[in-house]
Amino acid sequence: MNTQITNAGKKLAALRKRIKKNCVVCDRVIIALKQAKYCSNRCRQRAKYQRLKSIKKESHFS
């Protein structure tokens, strides 16, 4: 394995800007990349469950 390539990747990753924001599910404060929405896999799965539940509910009434 080429350690020079690995070190370059680590340096680039360290430069990525992190911001303080709130999880959209539980409202916990997180420090994450700009595109992050959730604080954990648990919150991500909970949001998915809610989305699917609402889609199923809408299609049932149509």
SVG drawing of the C-alpha trace seen along z (x, -y; Angstrom):
<svg xmlns="http://www.w3.org/2000/svg" viewBox="-59 -26 63 28">
<polyline fill="none" stroke="black" stroke-width="0.4" points="0.0,0.0 1.3,-3.4 1.4,-5.4 1.9,-8.7 -1.5,-8.4 -3.1,-7.5 -1.5,-10.5 -2.7,-12.8 -6.3,-11.6 -6.1,-12.1 -4.9,-15.7 -7.7,-16.5 -10.3,-15.0 -9.0,-17.1 -9.5,-20.3 -13.2,-19.6 -15.2,-22.2 -17.3,-21.1 -20.2,-23.1 -22.4,-23.1 -26.0,-22.1 -29.0,-20.3 -30.2,-16.7 -33.5,-17.0 -35.0,-14.1 -34.0,-14.6 -32.7,-18.2 -29.3,-17.2 -26.5,-19.5 -23.8,-17.9 -20.6,-19.1 -20.6,-17.6 -20.1,-18.2 -22.5,-20.6 -24.6,-17.9 -25.1,-15.9 -28.7,-15.8 -28.7,-13.2 -26.6,-12.7 -26.6,-8.9 -27.8,-5.9 -30.7,-5.5 -32.0,-9.0 -31.4,-8.3 -33.5,-5.1 -36.2,-6.8 -36.5,-9.5 -36.7,-6.8 -39.4,-5.0 -41.5,-8.2 -41.1,-9.0 -42.2,-5.5 -45.1,-5.6 -46.4,-8.9 -46.0,-7.7 -48.0,-4.6 -50.7,-6.7 -51.0,-9.0 -51.3,-6.2 -53.9,-4.5 -56.2,-7.6 -55.8,-8.2"/>
</svg>
